[in-house]
């Protein structure tokens, strides 16, 4: 499925820099951040749904992130690897 944006907690500076290098933009608000992904980004659900949904996000350049979506808080937690 195509992915255009998601709401997450405020990323640390290193994570923000990694996302920007891969074509993402971050709009920060008081206690959350909206991340906008480049065209061609896809999300694939992985594993069983529990309190969180688990997905793999692949950016057009091949970089992969992992997402845990907390349905109760309606916010995503992103996991990234250092380059």
ZIURJO-V424894 format. One record per residue. N is the residue number from 0. PHI is phi as a letter, one per 30 degrees, with the letter a starting at -180 (* if undefined). PSI is psi as a letter, one per 30 degrees, with the letter a starting at -180 (none if undefined). D_LAST is the distance of its C-alpha to the last C-alpha in Angstrom with 1 decimal. Layout:
N,PHI,PSI,D_LAST + N,PHI,PSI,D_LAST
//
This chain:
0,*,k,25.2 + 1,d,k,24.0 + 2,b,k,22.2 + 3,c,e,22.8 + 4,a,l,22.2 + 5,a,l,22.2 + 6,c,k,23.1 + 7,b,l,21.0 + 8,d,l,21.2 + 9,d,k,20.0 + 10,d,l,16.2 + 11,d,l,15.1 + 12,e,e,14.2 + 13,d,e,10.4 + 14,d,e,10.5 + 15,e,e,12.8 + 16,d,e,10.8 + 17,d,e,7.8 + 18,e,e,10.9 + 19,d,e,12.7 + 20,d,f,10.4 + 21,c,g,10.9 + 22,j,g,14.6 + 23,d,l,15.5 + 24,b,k,18.0 + 25,b,k,18.9 + 26,c,j,22.6 + 27,d,k,23.2 + 28,b,a,26.5 + 29,e,e,28.2 + 30,b,g,26.4 + 31,a,l,24.3 + 32,b,k,22.0 + 33,c,k,22.3 + 34,c,k,19.2 + 35,c,k,20.2 + 36,c,l,18.3 + 37,d,l,18.7 + 38,e,k,21.6 + 39,j,f,20.9 + 40,d,k,18.6 + 41,b,l,20.0 + 42,b,k,20.5 + 43,b,k,21.8 + 44,d,k,23.6 + 45,b,k,22.9 + 46,i,a,25.3 + 47,d,l,28.4 + 48,d,k,29.1 + 49,b,b,30.0 + 50,d,f,30.0 + 51,b,l,26.5 + 52,c,k,25.4 + 53,c,k,22.2 + 54,b,l,20.2 + 55,c,k,17.3 + 56,c,k,16.1 + 57,c,k,14.9 + 58,d,l,14.3 + 59,e,f,16.1 + 60,d,g,13.2 + 61,j,f,12.5 + 62,d,k,9.5 + 63,c,k,11.0 + 64,c,l,11.9 + 65,b,k,14.8 + 66,b,k,17.8 + 67,c,j,20.8 + 68,c,j,23.6 + 69,d,j,26.3 + 70,d,e,29.5 + 71,d,e,31.6 + 72,c,f,29.6 + 73,h,h,28.5 + 74,b,k,25.0 + 75,c,k,21.6 + 76,c,k,19.0 + 77,c,k,15.4 + 78,c,k,12.9 + 79,b,l,9.2 + 80,c,k,6.3 + 81,d,k,3.8 + 82,d,none,0.0
//
